[in-house]
């Protein structure tokens, strides 16, 4: 999440200061009301990073598309997104091995053997 911190920002105000700085920075991106924020493996976020994602969604500065691994512990702030109806949870089945290998082979030809 460090890439979301404004350039030349100096740490002030503890965690709330970080949230304010990043929210202000993200709020100016792209001239749109909200930006898309993608987080792969959100179950691996540390607590401050999960809180940042939740804050950006709660303030309607971003909408988030998160991936999680079923069965792994998820940070409370991420779980709260769908429990507080700030995000929709969609459970998907995993791809069969042959399909996932096919997707990889299509993306990186010659790197995979079936």
Secondary structure, 3 states (H helix, E strand, C coil): CHHHCCCCCCCCCHHHHHHHHHHHHHHCCCCCCCEEEEECCHHHCCHHHHHHHHHHHHCCCEEEEECCCCCCCCCHHHHHHHHCCCCCCCCCCCCCHHHHHHHHHHHCCCCCCC
